[in-house]
Amino acid sequence: MAEGQMEKLTRRTALALPLLAAPALAEPAWPRRPIRIIVPFAPGASNDLIARATANGLQPVLDVPVVVENKPGAGGAIGAASVAAAPADGYTVMIATTSIAMAAAVQPTPYDPARDFDAVRLLAQAPIGLVVAGNSPFQSVTDLLAAARAKPGTIRYGSAGPGTVNHFAGALFALRAGISMEHVPYRGMSPAIMDMLGGRIEVNFPSLPSVSGQLRTGEARLLGVLAPERQGDMPEVPTVREAGVNMDLLFWWGILGPRGMPAAVTARFDKALLDVLGTAEVLRFLANEGASPARTGARAFQAFLAAETTRWAEVARAAGIIVG
């Protein structure tokens, strides 16, 4: 081969090398395999139901299986810790709720909610309700406050356990109202609601999805909502602010992944979740559960998670919430 031809071939080969190498160097598109959504609580609760509705919606959007896996224990800390320690590749995420920030405020956890997770998207929110049994003598928030002030410490409220959303809601309500109530912890919200219906405690502060069935049948009555304003689907129900209790508490659900997820993966996941939240099936599901879709993407959700972590630590100190 002539020297000039050899030089042209060498130059041509050198120019082609980056093109030949490009497919091997490029990262494979995400997702390429099944995705797991960890639910850090037992099956059947609102977070489990919303995780499953989200998974069903994601599968056709992402074209891979999306599996829900329950990992209950230690108030959600076991499941959350497993996600914090998982590879940050977008294939293991969790359904997180308001309780992740509250639990970290009152007990040692192997993770910091604001530091050890990447926010993907806030999915939905629902107001916390002030609920009594259908046959309760209390017809309004004002009635309840009057009884609590007349006989301090005689009104009992239930919760799903120490340091849970319901515990925080009742403690903050009492603090802001200037009343004293007795906290009665249970292992889950269902037994707390059953004891309220049976007259063993007077009031509960559940997320509305967890008591929607009893409200529909009249077994339970909603005196007020712990929300900034009245809800559009129940305009007749006042906020507790209208009775002079200056507080609000919305229960939220969102998707978190391990810290360090690639930005492109988070953006793709975020977009897929937004698509799912716009489907008629998921909108109907959330409405039936008393929840509404959130419009908060990854960056805003990350800031919100940090603010929630700080907020509930301050409330725990002010209200004297201690988990033994």
SULQUIGI-V835369 format. One record per helix or strand. SS is the DSSP state (2 for helix, 1 for strand). FROM is the first residue (numbers start at 1). TO is the last residue. Records with the same first field share a line. If there is no record, write none. Layout:
SS->FROM-TO ; FROM-TO
//
This chain:
2->3-25 ; 46-62 ; 74-84 ; 99-106 ; 141-150 ; 165-177 ; 189-197 ; 208-217 ; 240-243 ; 263-277 ; 280-288 ; 298-319
1->35-39 ; 66-70 ; 92-97 ; 117-133 ; 156-159 ; 182-185 ; 203-204 ; 207-207 ; 220-225 ; 239-239 ; 250-258 ; 292-296
//
